[in-house]
């Protein structure tokens, strides 16, 4: 497979024929043609599709803007959460949360101490 990047503002039938000749000379049977938006007229696009069915040389056409993807919007990308420092969290801590945190820290300290004694 070969990929053709076309910078021309307008692609003509002769350009496609030239690409197919190149493919034949280099023994490529499949190609991808990437063009600027609107560079290929509808009739030529249909001709490309017809040739892909009837010819031994298949050229698939894509416009540049069809290939741009915003990866952050993909369903498999995890939701991004802005992190803040521990100090910042403690500055906004309520009295109830403060008591819970201190009790948990006290319990953790006791567990660590017990663990160290048994070693």
Order of alpha helices (4+ residues) and beta strands (2+ residues): beta-alpha-beta-alpha-beta-alpha-alpha-alpha
